[in-house]
């Protein structure tokens, strides 16, 4: 399946597609408000501000897969904007693994990480960097969003 054709619903309830949200370089991150890795929001937002006008975007995908996300879209939106100043696009809550996994994650989890492992998302803040040529790079949750490898890939693929 072409990622661009995958239907998404924004946190505000607007129906759209991956293509409509994605820029030429896109970092998809499954986020959770009550996770110990939530401070990664700060780096994600800084990257959005630094590279957003150059053809890059973060897409946050809230998930309660690991029981650490708030209940409602309004609560998630308020938390992200008031705590972290998030301006990047976010989708409604989505399931990442298993039978009910969102189509976006059914595709993304086929991608292997640096150790050659594909499959289920292991925890909140797993990152998938999608480049303009369709190449996808997978980074596990403890890899910081502004890790030099991620930044180098972003900068090498911007306009």
trRosetta pair geometry for C-beta under 8 A, 3 or more apart (Angstrom, degrees):
i j d omega theta_ij theta_ji phi_ij phi_ji
1 5 6.6 -118 180 64 91 115
1 6 6.9 82 142 -67 126 94
1 103 7.0 -71 111 178 166 110
1 107 5.7 -103 66 -84 107 127
2 5 4.7 76 78 2 98 108
2 6 7.9 -154 98 -25 57 78
3 6 5.7 -41 -164 3 46 118
3 18 5.1 -94 154 108 79 159
3 19 7.9 135 111 -59 73 73
3 22 7.6 61 125 -35 116 161
3 104 7.0 65 -145 -131 87 78
3 107 6.1 -173 -89 113 83 156
3 108 8.0 70 -108 -63 119 84
3 130 6.7 -117 91 -133 170 153
3 134 7.6 165 17 -139 117 84
4 17 6.6 44 168 146 56 119
4 18 5.5 -130 -122 81 27 101
4 19 3.6 50 -160 -67 90 108
4 22 7.2 -103 -105 41 75 136
5 17 6.5 -54 -152 -157 22 128
5 18 7.4 -1 44 34 23 105
5 19 7.2 32 -57 -19 33 117
6 17 6.5 130 75 -160 44 77
6 18 4.5 42 60 -18 96 121
6 103 5.0 -170 -137 104 109 115
6 104 5.0 128 147 -76 157 78
6 107 7.1 -119 -65 7 143 140
7 15 6.8 -17 -168 -167 107 91
7 16 7.5 150 -156 87 61 34
7 17 5.7 -53 -103 -102 47 69
7 103 7.4 61 42 45 72 137
8 15 7.8 149 86 -158 44 47
8 16 5.4 -27 71 75 89 82
8 17 6.3 115 18 -141 87 16
8 18 5.9 106 -21 -66 122 59
8 21 6.5 -39 63 -5 149 139
8 91 5.0 -86 -173 -115 112 123
8 104 6.9 33 -82 -44 104 136
9 13 6.4 -14 178 -145 108 33
9 14 6.9 159 -158 75 62 36
9 15 5.7 -30 -102 -97 78 55
9 16 7.3 137 -105 25 28 74
9 91 6.3 93 73 -163 53 85
9 92 4.6 -5 94 3 105 121
10 13 6.7 -39 72 29 78 20
10 14 4.5 9 30 50 119 89
10 16 6.1 46 -36 11 98 123
10 21 7.7 160 -87 -87 97 127
10 89 6.5 -81 -125 -164 106 97
10 90 6.9 89 -163 82 73 53
10 91 6.0 -91 -118 -116 33 46
10 92 6.9 77 108 -33 18 76
11 62 7.2 78 -100 4 108 124
11 73 5.0 163 -173 -162 73 105
11 76 6.3 -125 -146 93 125 119
11 77 5.3 146 145 -74 132 103
11 90 4.3 23 -31 94 128 101
11 91 6.4 117 -49 135 70 8
11 92 5.9 151 -102 -78 41 50
12 73 7.3 168 -82 155 24 134
12 77 7.4 80 -72 -92 71 147
13 73 7.0 136 -50 94 84 171
13 92 7.2 64 -88 -69 49 121
16 20 4.4 -116 -176 71 109 138
16 21 6.1 101 121 -41 137 97
17 20 4.9 101 54 1 75 100
17 21 7.5 -158 92 2 44 86
18 21 6.2 -71 -155 44 34 101
18 22 5.5 24 159 -20 74 119
18 59 8.0 -14 -142 -101 76 176
18 104 6.4 144 -80 -104 126 114
19 22 6.0 -57 -126 40 25 106
21 26 7.8 89 113 -131 83 137
21 57 7.0 -143 156 109 72 149
21 59 5.5 79 137 -104 128 126
21 89 4.8 -144 -152 103 111 163
21 91 7.9 -49 -76 -66 173 94
22 26 4.2 -50 -143 -66 93 152
22 57 6.6 -168 -145 57 36 120
22 59 6.8 -48 -85 -38 70 136
22 130 6.8 -38 -146 80 134 135
23 26 5.8 152 44 -71 66 85
23 52 7.8 174 -38 -148 160 54
23 55 5.0 167 160 -176 119 49
23 56 5.5 -158 77 -108 141 6
23 57 4.3 126 -3 -3 111 100
24 55 4.1 -8 33 174 115 115
24 56 7.4 -57 62 -72 76 48
24 132 4.4 -4 -175 -85 92 106
24 157 7.0 -161 130 147 102 96
24 158 7.4 123 83 -128 121 42
24 159 6.8 113 37 -53 154 85
25 51 7.5 -58 78 154 125 133
25 55 6.0 78 15 122 90 88
25 56 4.5 -27 77 -105 104 81
25 57 7.8 148 86 22 60 54
25 129 7.3 -6 -174 -172 87 92
25 130 7.3 168 -155 85 41 59
25 131 6.1 -4 -114 -121 79 52
25 132 6.6 -47 -64 -40 68 81
25 153 8.0 160 -151 130 126 81
25 154 5.5 124 154 -138 148 70
25 157 4.9 128 -84 102 123 115
25 158 6.1 -63 2 -81 141 65
26 56 7.3 173 -80 -157 37 56
26 57 5.6 -9 -115 66 78 82
26 58 7.7 138 -163 -108 61 19
26 59 6.1 12 -174 -5 109 110
26 129 7.4 162 86 -154 46 47
26 130 4.6 -8 62 55 96 105
27 44 7.4 -150 101 -134 133 93
27 47 7.2 6 26 118 152 146
27 56 7.5 24 -6 -176 97 98
27 57 7.5 -152 31 104 73 42
27 58 4.9 -30 71 -111 101 69
27 59 7.2 173 84 23 48 66
27 127 5.9 -17 -170 -162 98 106
27 128 7.3 152 -157 76 48 46
27 129 5.2 -16 -102 -101 76 73
27 130 7.7 -169 -77 19 29 71
27 145 7.0 88 162 -148 154 102
27 150 7.4 53 -109 -170 131 121
27 154 7.5 -28 -49 -87 116 118
28 58 7.9 149 -88 -166 25 55
28 59 5.0 -18 -107 66 70 104
28 61 6.3 24 -175 -12 91 120
28 104 7.2 -150 -159 162 155 126
28 108 6.6 -106 84 -103 143 154
28 127 7.2 146 77 -156 51 52
28 128 4.5 -14 59 61 102 100
28 129 8.0 -166 22 -75 69 27
28 130 6.8 42 -8 -11 106 111
29 40 7.6 -149 -175 125 149 128
29 44 6.4 -99 28 -109 160 140
29 58 6.3 -16 11 -167 116 102
29 59 7.3 159 24 79 67 52
29 60 5.7 -28 72 -111 93 60
29 61 6.8 176 86 24 40 81
29 125 6.0 0 -172 -140 107 52
29 126 7.2 169 -144 77 60 39
29 127 5.1 -14 -96 -102 87 76
29 128 7.7 -171 -70 24 45 67
29 145 7.2 -27 -84 -96 148 114
30 61 4.9 -44 -103 79 61 100
30 62 7.6 97 -164 -136 63 9
30 63 4.8 -12 -168 8 110 129
30 65 7.4 -8 172 20 142 129
30 94 7.7 -109 -121 69 100 101
30 96 5.6 5 -107 -85 157 138
30 105 7.7 44 -70 -96 126 125
30 121 5.9 37 20 -167 154 159
30 124 6.0 -123 110 -139 91 53
30 125 6.8 -107 75 -47 66 19
30 126 5.6 16 32 44 106 85
31 35 7.9 -151 -175 26 53 133
31 38 7.7 81 -168 -118 90 71
31 41 7.0 73 -141 -83 130 95
31 60 4.6 -11 -1 -161 136 104
31 61 6.6 141 15 62 79 42
31 62 5.4 -45 75 -91 88 57
31 63 7.4 129 58 16 41 76
31 69 7.8 99 111 -103 64 110
31 80 7.8 59 134 -98 151 123
31 90 7.5 -61 39 -129 136 115
31 124 6.5 54 -153 -169 23 102
31 125 6.5 54 -105 -79 55 68
32 35 4.1 83 83 -25 108 120
32 37 7.8 66 54 62 95 95
32 38 6.9 -96 88 -79 63 93
32 62 6.7 112 -91 -149 48 70
32 63 6.4 -60 -71 65 96 67
32 64 7.3 122 -120 -96 107 43
32 66 6.5 -70 -67 60 166 104
32 68 4.1 63 159 96 137 101
32 69 4.6 -99 -135 -69 81 82
32 124 4.0 -80 15 -118 118 144
32 125 7.6 -94 22 -33 86 80
33 38 6.3 50 -160 -113 29 134
33 62 7.5 7 -27 -131 90 114
33 68 7.1 -170 58 143 55 75
33 69 5.7 94 18 -136 89 54
33 70 4.9 8 36 -20 148 99
33 75 7.8 -97 -6 133 171 93
33 76 6.1 -141 -44 -122 130 71
33 79 4.8 24 -133 125 133 159
33 80 7.3 -101 -96 -58 101 78
34 38 7.2 32 -63 -50 3 138
34 68 4.3 -144 76 -172 89 76
34 69 6.8 -154 21 -75 94 20
34 70 7.1 129 -25 -53 105 68
35 38 5.0 139 66 -43 75 86
35 66 7.3 58 -95 88 115 128
35 68 4.5 84 -66 139 80 148
35 123 7.9 135 -150 167 135 96
35 124 4.3 -99 -101 67 166 157
35 125 6.9 -171 112 -18 150 109
37 40 5.3 2 163 -8 84 119
37 123 7.4 107 -1 134 146 115
37 124 5.6 174 55 96 124 103
37 125 4.3 -115 127 8 139 150
37 141 5.9 -81 -91 175 170 107
37 142 7.6 -116 -105 -94 127 51
38 41 5.9 -8 176 -10 65 111
38 84 7.9 -132 165 -59 90 134
38 124 7.9 -10 -64 130 66 142
39 42 5.7 -20 -179 8 66 114
39 43 8.0 59 137 -5 70 93
40 43 5.6 -52 -161 40 55 108
40 44 6.0 59 143 -24 77 105
40 125 5.1 95 45 -137 158 139
40 144 6.6 -162 -118 -141 98 65
40 145 5.6 121 -172 -17 99 109
41 44 5.5 -58 -146 39 33 115
41 45 6.1 31 158 -19 68 106
41 80 6.7 -149 -146 -138 142 81
41 83 7.4 54 87 105 154 101
41 84 3.8 -43 128 -137 130 161
41 86 6.1 -66 -170 -71 112 109
42 45 6.1 -57 -150 36 26 107
42 46 6.5 26 152 -18 62 108
42 84 5.9 -125 -70 -143 59 98
43 46 5.5 -53 -145 37 34 114
43 47 6.3 36 155 -20 66 104
43 144 6.1 40 51 176 176 97
43 145 4.3 159 112 58 117 113
43 146 4.6 -121 -165 -14 122 109
44 47 5.8 -56 -152 35 29 111
44 48 6.5 33 149 -22 63 104
44 58 4.9 101 -175 -131 100 167
44 60 7.3 84 154 -75 154 106
44 86 7.6 6 97 -116 112 96
44 88 6.7 -93 148 18 102 146
44 145 5.0 -156 -73 -97 69 175
45 48 5.4 -49 -148 32 36 116
45 49 6.4 34 154 -17 66 104
45 58 7.8 -88 -77 33 37 151
45 84 5.8 173 -26 154 142 98
45 85 5.7 103 -172 87 160 89
45 86 5.6 -117 -86 -103 116 53
45 87 6.7 96 -141 21 96 81
45 88 6.8 -144 -105 -8 60 105
46 49 5.8 -55 -150 38 31 110
46 50 6.2 26 155 -16 66 111
46 146 7.1 -14 81 -67 121 134
47 50 5.8 -57 -140 41 30 108
47 51 5.8 -16 176 21 68 114
47 56 7.3 -89 156 131 91 135
47 58 6.4 96 86 -48 112 119
47 145 6.0 -117 -13 141 144 120
47 146 6.3 -163 -64 -82 112 89
47 151 7.9 -131 -116 -99 113 84
47 154 7.4 -99 -163 -127 117 175
48 51 7.1 -77 -130 55 16 79
48 52 4.9 38 175 -59 61 116
48 56 7.6 -149 -120 111 44 96
48 57 6.7 38 -126 -141 90 54
48 58 5.1 -76 -72 12 105 110
48 87 6.1 177 123 69 142 92
48 88 4.4 -125 -105 -63 149 111
49 52 6.2 -17 -104 3 15 119
49 87 7.5 82 -70 44 84 130
51 54 5.1 -75 -162 48 62 112
51 55 7.7 -62 166 61 88 53
51 56 3.7 -2 131 48 115 141
51 154 6.1 -38 -126 162 167 129
51 155 7.9 -114 -106 -81 127 64
51 158 6.4 -118 -155 -97 106 137
52 56 6.0 -91 -88 74 32 79
52 57 6.2 62 -123 -92 79 68
52 88 7.6 -144 -96 -94 122 89
54 158 4.5 12 142 -169 115 128
54 159 5.6 -153 -176 38 69 96
55 158 5.3 149 59 -149 109 71
55 159 4.5 124 -14 -21 139 102
56 154 5.8 39 -113 -161 142 110
56 158 6.2 -45 -41 -101 107 103
57 88 6.0 148 -171 -146 83 104
57 89 6.6 25 170 20 131 104
58 88 4.0 4 68 -173 96 167
58 89 7.7 178 91 46 60 66
58 145 7.8 2 -107 -152 130 140
59 88 6.9 -133 -84 153 29 110
59 89 5.4 -21 -118 84 74 99
59 90 7.2 148 -171 -101 56 35
59 91 6.8 39 172 -23 101 100
60 80 7.3 154 99 -131 169 151
60 86 7.0 -15 -11 -163 154 141
60 88 6.2 113 -14 95 99 108
60 89 7.2 -175 27 102 76 47
60 90 4.0 -25 72 -108 103 91
60 91 7.2 -161 93 18 56 69
61 90 7.3 178 -76 -157 28 69
61 91 5.0 2 -114 44 71 116
61 94 5.3 -41 -178 35 108 124
61 96 7.8 118 120 -84 127 99
61 102 7.5 -137 -166 46 135 158
61 104 7.3 -154 -101 90 152 142
61 105 7.7 172 139 -58 161 109
62 69 5.2 120 179 -144 99 140
62 70 7.9 -48 -165 44 141 79
62 76 5.1 -24 -90 -148 163 151
62 90 6.5 45 -21 -180 96 117
62 91 7.2 -152 24 77 75 68
62 92 7.3 -74 53 165 105 27
62 93 4.8 -60 100 -95 100 68
62 94 7.3 120 75 15 55 71
63 66 7.4 63 111 12 100 79
63 69 6.1 178 91 -32 28 147
63 93 6.1 127 -104 -160 35 77
63 94 5.6 -52 -91 69 92 63
63 95 6.8 116 -143 -109 106 24
63 96 5.2 14 -137 -31 161 109
63 121 8.0 68 74 89 168 155
63 124 7.2 -170 64 -106 101 82
64 67 6.1 45 178 -96 81 32
64 68 7.2 178 -135 43 58 42
64 69 4.1 -110 -81 46 75 112
64 93 5.9 9 -8 -161 95 134
65 95 6.1 117 -84 -144 98 58
65 96 4.8 -46 -56 25 157 106
65 97 6.2 98 -152 20 136 96
65 121 7.0 71 95 78 164 122
65 124 8.0 166 59 -73 99 75
66 123 6.2 45 -71 -141 161 60
66 124 5.8 -113 41 -38 139 93
68 124 6.1 -75 68 -43 134 145
69 76 6.8 4 -175 -95 99 116
69 93 6.3 143 125 -116 153 118
70 75 4.0 -137 151 116 139 122
70 76 5.0 -174 59 -68 116 70
70 79 6.1 161 -20 -11 148 146
71 75 6.0 59 54 30 70 149
72 75 4.5 99 59 5 83 101
72 76 7.0 -147 98 -3 46 86
73 76 5.6 -55 -147 38 34 112
73 77 6.0 35 155 -20 67 108
73 92 5.9 -49 -92 -122 122 82
73 93 7.3 -130 -79 -15 78 90
74 77 5.7 -55 -144 38 29 112
74 78 6.2 27 158 -17 65 108
75 78 5.9 -56 -145 38 27 109
75 79 6.2 28 157 -19 63 109
76 79 5.8 -57 -148 37 27 111
76 80 6.2 21 159 -15 64 111
76 90 7.4 -154 134 139 119 149
76 93 7.4 176 -44 -60 158 94
77 80 6.1 -61 -145 39 25 106
77 81 6.1 12 163 -9 64 113
77 90 7.4 -176 -95 65 75 139
78 81 6.2 -63 -140 43 25 102
78 82 5.8 2 171 0 65 118
79 82 6.6 -69 -135 47 17 94
79 83 5.4 -8 179 5 61 125
79 84 8.0 31 139 8 66 97
80 83 6.7 -55 -115 48 15 95
80 84 5.6 -45 -162 47 54 110
80 86 3.9 -34 160 25 102 140
80 90 6.8 90 74 -41 176 159
81 84 7.6 -54 -89 59 8 68
81 85 6.6 37 -161 -121 46 24
81 86 5.7 -89 -80 50 50 81
86 90 7.1 37 146 -39 137 127
91 94 6.1 12 109 -27 127 121
94 101 8.0 53 159 -166 95 52
94 102 3.9 -11 -171 -40 123 142
94 104 7.3 0 171 47 164 114
94 105 6.8 158 135 -14 124 126
95 98 6.6 -64 160 58 123 101
95 100 4.6 35 70 108 160 96
95 101 5.3 -118 112 -104 92 40
95 102 6.0 151 59 -27 62 78
95 105 7.6 -132 106 49 53 148
96 101 5.9 -8 146 -131 19 97
96 102 7.0 -20 -93 22 38 96
96 105 4.7 -148 -146 -151 58 162
96 109 7.5 121 170 -59 83 129
96 120 7.4 94 123 -161 98 74
96 121 4.3 -41 152 27 138 137
97 101 5.6 -16 -140 -84 4 117
97 105 7.3 -90 -59 144 41 135
97 109 7.3 118 -100 -96 72 162
97 120 4.3 32 -117 -136 128 102
97 121 5.8 -133 -51 34 102 84
98 101 5.7 147 60 -41 51 91
98 120 8.0 40 -37 -110 62 114
101 105 4.8 -112 178 88 108 114
101 106 5.1 137 103 -64 117 80
101 109 7.4 -51 -177 7 157 142
102 105 4.8 80 62 14 85 102
102 106 7.1 -143 95 -13 41 85
103 106 5.2 -46 -143 28 37 117
103 107 6.7 31 159 -13 64 102
104 107 6.2 -65 -164 38 29 105
104 108 6.1 18 151 -13 68 114
105 108 5.4 -53 -128 44 40 108
105 109 5.6 38 171 -22 72 108
105 121 6.8 -55 -154 -28 123 123
106 109 6.7 -55 -140 34 17 106
106 110 7.7 29 149 -30 50 101
107 110 6.1 -53 -170 13 37 115
108 111 5.9 -44 -174 12 51 115
108 128 4.8 -59 -155 -90 124 167
108 136 6.7 -151 -132 -173 73 153
108 138 7.6 134 174 -96 87 107
109 118 6.4 106 158 174 59 84
109 119 6.0 -20 171 159 103 12
109 120 6.2 13 -153 -96 137 21
109 121 6.3 -92 -96 -41 112 74
110 118 5.7 -1 -174 -167 28 138
111 118 6.1 161 82 -119 22 99
111 128 6.6 114 52 -130 150 110
111 136 4.6 -91 -101 103 151 122
111 137 7.7 -171 168 -128 138 8
111 138 4.7 156 114 -42 113 123
112 115 7.8 -130 173 74 96 49
112 116 5.1 -14 -176 -151 136 34
112 117 6.0 126 -149 57 80 21
112 118 4.6 -64 -81 -57 63 85
112 138 6.6 -165 106 34 25 133
113 116 7.3 -51 67 14 61 16
113 117 5.3 -13 35 59 101 80
113 118 7.6 171 -6 -80 69 41
113 138 4.4 -94 -91 98 67 111
113 139 7.0 120 -137 -97 100 22
113 140 5.9 30 -134 -44 153 92
114 138 7.8 -146 -23 78 62 79
114 139 7.8 36 -20 -105 105 61
118 138 7.9 133 -112 10 63 168
121 126 4.7 -155 -148 28 97 153
122 126 6.4 123 38 -74 76 129
122 140 6.2 1 39 -145 133 101
122 141 6.4 -122 80 -6 99 114
123 126 6.6 130 66 -45 56 97
123 140 7.8 55 40 -178 98 84
123 141 4.3 -53 79 -22 105 160
124 141 6.1 82 81 -126 45 132
125 141 4.4 90 80 -143 87 85
126 138 7.4 -5 173 -168 101 90
126 139 7.2 169 -167 88 58 56
126 140 6.0 -37 -121 -142 86 38
126 141 5.1 -50 -68 -62 63 76
127 138 7.3 150 88 -158 58 44
127 139 4.2 -9 65 62 105 104
127 140 8.0 -32 28 34 79 8
127 141 7.9 137 -11 -96 79 37
127 143 6.6 -103 30 81 123 110
127 145 6.5 154 -88 -105 150 72
127 150 7.1 -7 123 -110 151 138
128 136 5.6 -10 -174 -168 99 108
128 137 7.3 156 -158 77 49 45
128 138 5.6 -13 -105 -103 74 69
128 139 7.7 -166 -72 24 31 73
129 136 7.0 151 76 -157 49 53
129 137 4.5 -11 57 57 103 99
129 138 8.0 -154 22 -68 73 25
129 139 7.1 44 -12 -5 103 111
129 150 6.2 178 -60 -140 146 87
129 153 5.8 82 132 109 154 140
129 154 7.1 -104 -150 -67 131 81
130 134 7.3 -25 -168 -145 92 31
130 135 7.6 157 -153 83 49 44
130 136 5.3 -17 -100 -102 71 81
131 134 7.1 -35 75 36 74 18
131 135 4.5 -2 44 60 119 92
131 136 7.5 -153 12 -75 79 34
131 137 7.5 59 -26 -7 105 100
131 153 7.0 -99 -79 173 115 103
131 157 4.9 -111 -142 -131 99 162
132 157 5.8 -179 3 -176 99 110
137 150 7.8 -177 102 -108 133 70
137 153 6.1 -74 19 -146 158 169
139 143 4.1 -98 175 72 110 147
139 147 7.0 -179 -151 35 149 145
139 149 7.7 158 -97 90 127 118
139 150 6.3 -30 -45 -75 161 115
140 143 5.6 104 61 -4 63 103
143 147 5.1 -40 -180 -34 90 153
143 149 7.9 -52 -164 55 129 118
143 150 7.2 131 149 -36 116 123
144 147 4.9 138 64 -53 76 82
145 150 6.4 -117 -180 104 41 162
146 150 6.8 -131 -135 73 14 120
146 151 5.9 35 -163 -57 61 115
147 150 4.7 84 61 8 87 105
147 151 6.9 -165 85 -6 41 88
148 151 5.6 -56 -139 41 32 111
148 152 6.0 36 160 -24 67 106
149 152 5.8 -52 -145 34 27 112
149 153 6.6 26 156 -16 61 106
150 153 5.9 -59 -153 37 30 110
150 154 6.4 30 152 -19 66 106
151 154 5.6 -54 -147 36 32 112
151 155 6.1 25 159 -14 68 109
152 155 6.0 -57 -141 41 27 106
152 156 6.1 26 160 -19 63 112
153 156 5.9 -57 -142 38 26 110
153 157 6.4 1 164 0 61 117
154 157 6.4 -86 -156 47 24 96
154 158 6.5 36 156 -45 67 102
155 158 6.0 -38 -142 5 33 115
